[in-house]
Amino acid sequence: MSNAAARRLEVTQTMRAMRSFNLASGLNVRPETISRWVSGKTLPHATTEKQTHELEFVVDKLAEVSEPHDAWL
């Protein structure tokens, strides 16, 4: 991975038991786009990168009071 957004997405997927399609839905992109970001093939637009940070923050806060899967819901 070559960018901060990709690292956040990978951590969010791994630690919070989220799948690419869940992340894609939350960011309003296609799952294939998430895969390209995580692999470093492409970079998200600056606005979307900010959204990855915000999504990670929200999911982390929710995970403090619920199970990982429930935090996403």
C-alpha positions, 0 to 999 in steps of 0.5 A, a space after each residue: 500500500 502506498 497511501 494513508 487512505 489505503 492503510 486506513 481501509 485495510 485496517 478497518 477491513 481487518 480489525 472491524 471485520 468489514 468487507 470491501 462491499 461494506 466499505 464501498 457502500 459507505 464511501 459511495 464507490 464500487 468494491 473494485 475501487 476499494 481493491 485498487 486503492 488497497 493494492 496501491 494501483 490507484 489513489 482516491 480523490 482528496 475528498 474521498 480520502 477525507 471520507 475514509 478517515 471519517 469512516 474509520 473514526 466513526 467505525 472505531 467509536 462505534 466499535 468501542 461500544 459494540 461488536 465489530 460487525 454491529 459497529 458497521 451496521 
